[in-house]
């Protein structure tokens, strides 16, 4: 039987750091959206992060792939992991709270487990994982509010847009392991962001108009955080963990994000969530713990 991927103690430490970094990104994105249009905001995220990562690749003198197939894989990865989810989630955050966005984002782990089980022999879908998935979906439905399924409005549509972004993230983690797993994390992340930027540059110009750099200092600080720290830095961790723990386990990081995002949203933007959102998060957390077999069972 194929040995299954697990999360080591070292990988758990890196997941915790990644969760802390990405938890802060939701607030930074929301602050930037007060002044910057959605597609342009996403362009800023990928463009500046791309420059930083290619700088790292150059300093470390890492080999740059020449195979056109790898560059094609970069483009697909950029679409799945950046363009589609960043766009959907940024738009969704215009209409719902930072904390609820982060809770819905945690469903990435559910979708990632399902997709990974369909592709990789060492990440198969076991009865335990099926129970975890069921609890996770129940948590999502509770957080959204079952009444949201009765009729669509901007708020409920925004929530489903964010869920669409999580599906894209889930597909991306498996694609990254399948096509880019053998590359150094620095090169994989830089190439992915290059693919994203090539798509976003013309899209931002056509949809939002000319890209302005005349922004408030508060906006530049937000962009700096979510582009340099929460994208360039975070994706170096992302590919390291992907190689160690597998695509499904990597997305458990989304469970660690909501407490950070909810706290920051409440402190900085006076955001409040309905009690059902917290109940939904607890159910989602329980489902993810079941999926992973309990946090205390990770191997060294």
N, C-alpha and C positions, 0 to 999 in steps of 0.2 A: 504493500500500500504506500502511496506517495506521502512523504512526510509533510505535514501541514505547516503553513506559516504561522508564527506566533510573534508576540511583541515582547522583546527583551527589556530588561530594566533600563538599559541605555536608550533604547528606542522610546520607552515611556517618558524619560526625561526630555528627550527632544520633542516628543509630542506635546508635552506640557508647555514647553517654551513656544512652540508653534501656535498652540491654542491661545496663549497670552498675547502674542503678536497679532494674530488675526482677530482676536476679540476687540482690540483697539481700532482695527481698521474700519469697522462698521461706523463708529462715531466719526472718524476722519473723513470717510466718504460722504456722510450726511452733511458735515460742515462744508465740504467743497461744493456740494450740490446746491448750496444756497447762492452760489455765484457762477458756477460752471455748468453748462448743459451736460446731459447724461453721456452722450457718446464722446464728447471732448474730455470729460472726466476720466473715462475709461482709457482714452488715448494717452492722457498724461500718465496714467498708472503704468501702462506697458512701455511707453517710449523712454521715460527716465530710468526705469528699472533695466531696460534693455541696454542702455548706455553703460550703466554701472557694471552689469554682468559681463559685457564684452571687455570692459576695462580689466576686470578680474581675470578673465581668460587670457588677455594679453600679458598682464603682469606675471601670471603663473606659467606662461608659454605653453598652454595646453593646445593640442592639435585641433584644428577646425575641420569638421567633416567636409568632404568633397563629394560624397555620393549624393546624387540628386534625390534618391529615394529617402535619405535621411532628412533632407530639406523639405521634402513633401510631408514627411511625418511631423516635422516641426510645425508646418503650416496647419495640419489637422489638429495637432495638440494645442496650438495657439487658439484655434477656433473653439475647441471643446473646453479648454481650461481657462480661457481669458475672455475672448470676444463675446461669446454667447452668455456665460454666467455673469460676468461683470456687468454687461449691458442690462440683462434682465433684472439683476439684483439692485443695480443702481436706480433703475426706473421704479422698481417696487418700493425702494426706500423713500421715494418722494411721497408715498401715500400711507405707509405704516411705520410703526415705531422701530427704532434700532434694535431693541431687545427681541421683539417678535421676529424680525428679520433673521436674527442670529439663531433663534429657536428653529425656525423653518429650515435654515441652512444646515442644521444638525441632521436633517433627513438624508444628507449626502451619504452618511455612513450606511444607512439602510440600503439605498440604491447601489452603493459601491459593492456591498457584500453580494447582492444578487448578480450584478454584472460580472464580478470577479469569479463567482461560482460557475458561470456559464462559459468562462474562457480558460481558467487555470485549474489544473488537476490538484494543485496544492492549496486551493482555497474553496473547496467544494462546499455545497450548501447542505448542512446536516440538520437533523430535527431540532437541535438546540438553536441553530441559526434561524430556522423557520419561525420558532416561537418568538425569538428576538425581533424578527422583522414584523411579525403581527403586532407585538407590543409597541413597536416604533410607529407603525402606521396609525395605531389607536392614539398615540401621543400627539401625532401631527394633527389628526382630525379634531382632537380636543383643543389643542392650542389655537387652531384656526377658528373653531366654533362650528358645530355641525350645521347651524343655521346658514353658514356661508355657502353651503351646497344647494340651498333652495333658490337663490337668486344671485346674479352677478352684479357687482358694482365696482367702482375703482378700487376700493379697499380689498375686496375678495379677489378681484382680478390680479391685483398686485401680489397677493399671497401666492396665487397659482403661478405667476411669473417667476417668483423666487423658487418655487418648487421645480419649475422647468430648469432653472439654473443649477439646482442641485443634481438633477439627472445628468446634465451636461458634465458637471464635475465628476460624477461617478464613472461616466464613460471615459473621461480623460485619464483618470488614475489607471484604469486597465490599459488604455492605449499607450500611456507612458511606460508602463512596465513591459508591455509587449514589444514596442518599437524603439524605445529610447533607454531601456534599462541598462544597456552596456556602456553608455556614455558617462563621462564624468558629470556630476551634478551641475557644475558651473556651465558646461557646454550645453547640456540638455535644457537648462533654464534659460540661457541666453538665446539659444535657437528658437525655443518656444515663443519667447517674447518678441523675437524678430518677426516670426510668422504673424503674431497678433498685431504688431504695429503696422505691418504692410497692409493689413486689411483695414485697420482703424483709421489710418491717416486720411485716405480719401473719403471714408465714411463720415468722419467727423466734419470734414470740410463741406461735404454735400448736405449733411443733415443739420449741422449747427452753424455753419458759416465759418469764416476765417478764424483760426485759433488765436486768441488773445493771450498775451503774457502779462498784461496790465491787470493784475489781480491784487486783492487785499492780502497783507501779510498773513492773516489768519488762514486764508485759503491756501497760500503757498506752504504754510506749515502743515496743513492737512494733507496736501498733495505729496509733500516730502515724506510724511510718515507712511502713507499707504503705497507710495511708489517705491521708495528706497528700502524702508524697513519691512513693510508688510508684503512686498512683492519680490524685490531683488533678494533681500536677506532670507525671507521666508521660503522662497523656492529652492534655495540651496539646501535648507533643512528638508523640504518636501521630497526632493529626489534622494537624499540620503536615507530617509525613513522608508521610502518606497522600495529601495533596494534591500533593506534589512527585513521589513515586516510584511511586504506585499501590499497590493492595491486596496483590498478590503479593509485590512487593519489600519492602514494609513488614514482612512477617512474617519476613524474613531475620534480623530482630533476635533471634529465638529461638535462633539459632545462637550469639549472643554471650553468652547468659545462663548456660549450664551451667558454664563455668570459674569464674565468680563464685560461683554457688550451691554448687558442689562444694567450693571452697576454704573458704567460710564454714561449711558444714555440718561439714567436717572439723575446723576450728579451734574452733568453739563447741560443737558437740554430739558430737564424737568419732565422726562417721559414717564408715563405710567402704563402698566399692563393690567389687563383684567385677570382675576384669579385663575380663570380657565387656562391662561397661557402657562402659568406655573405648574398647574396640574398636568398639562400636556407635556411640559418639559420633564417632569418626574417620570411619567410613563415612557417617554422617549429614552431617558437615561437608563431606566430599568431594562428596556429592550436592548440597548446597546451593551449593557453589562452582561445580559444573557448571551448576546452574540459573541462576546469576547470570552465567555466562560468565567466571568468574574475577574476583577482587576488584580486580585491577589494571586492569580495562577500563572502570571507571565513568567517565562523561563529567563534565566540569565543568558 
